[in-house]
Amino acid sequence: MLALLGAGSLLLPACTGPAGSPPPQEAILTLEVVGSGKVTAGSRECQGGSTCTWTFPKGTSLSLDPLPEAGFFFAGWQGACSGFAECRLTLEENLSAKATFSPITGDFQLGQVSSPVVVPAGGQVELALALELTGDLSAPPGAYRVDLTGRLVGTGVDQVRYRFLPERSQADRLVLELTGPDPAEVWTLFSAPARVSVRLGHLERTEDFHLAVAPCLAGCGR
């Protein structure tokens, strides 16, 4: 814009200050949901069969939680998210992710777990859970949720810790890694009831067995 300063004066640019404030620093998350289920992020949700575009301030951290409808299971993430669990993102730039829900087309049962399962103090063992599949059920190992409970299971120095190993599992066999307690806390063999629970969508199966911890006899630093 030009300003008139008076007769015989030159036309000079008017003083308008800075050229305008920069736009807010924002990042866009594009979320595609395939199949029957939804993905939630706080109070927001994106339903199956749709693509949602959400705008956030840059640097926003959020958790995307996949929730299948009855008769479906969460079949995994693609894009900015990966795996089969809740996805945590920090939006420093525009990102896109895809969540897929697949139908449950059969059933499964757990094979019997031989008792006791003995875990040495200071050591590790693998517990393999046999899956007896019926119908046309087909799901990647990571789609299952596996929990182990019992008196001896926990994070205490005298308890057994566990983690599910999808990368070591197969379509008909799920593998848990069991880590024994602190050798200084175990002086004799001890056994207690335990339960393993396996879920796929709305299906859940459990198996009871005895879990035991054994003292370390050599090389434990005691």
CORGI-V441351 format. One record per backbone hydrogen bond with DSSP energy under -0.5 kcal/mol. NH is the residue of the N-H (numbers start at 1). CO is the residue of the C=O. E is the energy in kcal/mol with one decimal. If there is no record, write none. Layout:
((NH/CO/E) (NH/CO/E))
//
This chain:
((3/12/-3.3) (5/3/-0.6) (5/10/-0.6) (9/6/-2.1) (12/3/-1.6) (12/10/-0.6) (14/1/-2.5) (16/14/-0.8) (26/24/-1.0) (27/56/-3.0) (29/54/-3.2) (30/28/-0.6) (30/95/-2.6) (31/29/-0.6) (31/52/-3.3) (32/30/-0.5) (32/97/-2.4) (33/50/-2.4) (34/99/-3.1) (37/35/-0.9) (38/67/-2.0) (39/46/-2.1) (40/65/-2.2) (41/44/-2.6) (44/41/-1.9) (46/39/-2.6) (48/37/-2.0) (49/33/-2.4) (50/33/-0.6) (50/47/-1.1) (52/31/-3.2) (54/29/-2.9) (54/52/-0.5) (56/27/-2.7) (58/25/-2.1) (59/91/-3.8) (60/57/-1.7) (60/91/-0.6) (62/89/-2.5) (64/87/-3.5) (65/40/-2.7) (65/63/-0.6) (66/64/-0.6) (67/38/-3.2) (69/36/-1.9) (72/69/-1.9) (73/102/-2.6) (75/73/-0.6) (75/100/-2.7) (76/100/-0.6) (77/83/-1.9) (78/98/-1.7) (80/96/-2.6) (81/78/-0.7) (87/64/-2.5) (89/62/-2.6) (91/60/-3.0) (92/90/-1.4) (95/28/-2.3) (97/30/-2.4) (98/78/-2.4) (99/32/-2.9) (100/76/-1.8) (101/34/-2.9) (102/73/-2.5) (104/71/-3.0) (105/103/-0.7) (107/134/-1.5) (109/132/-1.6) (111/130/-2.7) (114/112/-0.5) (116/210/-0.6) (117/210/-2.7) (118/116/-0.7) (119/212/-2.9) (120/118/-0.5) (121/214/-2.9) (122/181/-1.8) (123/120/-2.2) (125/178/-2.2) (127/176/-2.9) (128/126/-0.6) (129/127/-0.5) (129/174/-3.7) (130/128/-0.6) (131/172/-2.4) (132/109/-3.0) (132/130/-0.5) (133/131/-0.8) (134/107/-2.6) (136/105/-1.8) (137/134/-1.1) (143/140/-2.1) (144/141/-1.7) (145/199/-2.4) (147/197/-2.6) (149/195/-2.6) (151/193/-0.8) (153/150/-1.4) (154/160/-2.1) (159/156/-1.8) (160/152/-3.9) (161/179/-1.9) (163/177/-1.5) (165/175/-2.8) (166/164/-0.6) (168/165/-1.3) (169/165/-0.6) (169/166/-1.0) (170/173/-3.5) (173/170/-1.3) (174/129/-2.5) (176/127/-2.6) (177/163/-2.8) (178/125/-3.2) (178/176/-0.6) (179/161/-2.9) (180/123/-3.5) (182/157/-2.8) (185/182/-2.4) (186/183/-1.1) (187/185/-0.5) (190/213/-2.3) (192/211/-2.3) (194/209/-2.8) (195/149/-2.5) (196/207/-2.4) (197/147/-3.0) (198/205/-3.0) (199/145/-2.5) (200/203/-2.4) (203/200/-2.2) (205/198/-2.6) (207/196/-2.0) (209/194/-2.2) (211/192/-2.7) (212/117/-2.9) (213/190/-2.6) (214/119/-1.7))
//
